[in-house]
Amino acid sequence: MGQEAKYRVGMVSKLTGLSTHTLRMWEKRYSAVVPERTDAGGRLYTDADVNRLRILHRLVQSGHSIGGIATLPDPELRQMAAALPGATAEPVPQHLPAIRARVMNAIEELRIEDAEQILSRAALSTEPTEFFTEVLAPILIEVGERWEKGELRIAHEHACSSVARGLLFALMRLYPVQDARRRAVVATPARENHELGALMAAMLAAMHGWSVLYLGPDLPAEEIGYAVTSTQAELLLLSITNLKPSECERQITAIESAVPERVAIFAGGRAAKAPAQGRTVVQKDLSLLEAVLTR
């Protein structure tokens, strides 16, 4: 006789340490477990499901890819878990400030692979909004601010951008597009070389199910217009950090002329300034941008 399915997804989240988002993603994308369903469509898990998820969680924390182990049989998973280092293993901190500190330390020491691994694990075990607002965005903001103050070198800022770009493309695979018609283009205007804000906007859009085309920094208006038109995007996100007000307005005016009227344009960053008669909306608060992305 099979085990009784008795745990709902919220309880399983508490028992395993996995967020409900991660549980659903592991089921839908990787078939890690196949829970039963109530008449109303809710998920019900057995003790065996919970134990399997606990082992998978531990293996992912130790560095395994969920895609590579999700469908392995239970005996093999238990054998892999038993082979993990015990007391000598470095624990993966669940406290989000501790995760941020570990990533910052890795960036300061230019240990890029370590930073990427820590962030990737955190993305798999944290709700998307929480991961972005409590882990990723503070790191990118801190690196940008410390670079401008001279506390970090250009090499650190470029290394952080490299990590963020890699994570962006990983997130775009991790969070499937919910509606192919929801396309967003993300870039910085010409003469704007600071891309951390654009990376944050692109990642936030990807995590909310948008199909994102990330173009990077320093793009002429005609190229931005070409990309938006060619992809039939409905949203253009611009990040502007270092341009002078007059140059910012000039660049945005050129972009508005190059982009179809149907496209919504949002600009963020401390130097973002839209022309008085233009259609670009300045949105400097990430929480407000998130509200736009979830509409």
Summary of the structure (lengths in Angstrom):
residues: 295
radius of gyration: 21.5
end to end distance: 46.6
largest distance: 73.9
contacts: 930
relative contact order: 0.08
helix: 55%
strand: 12%
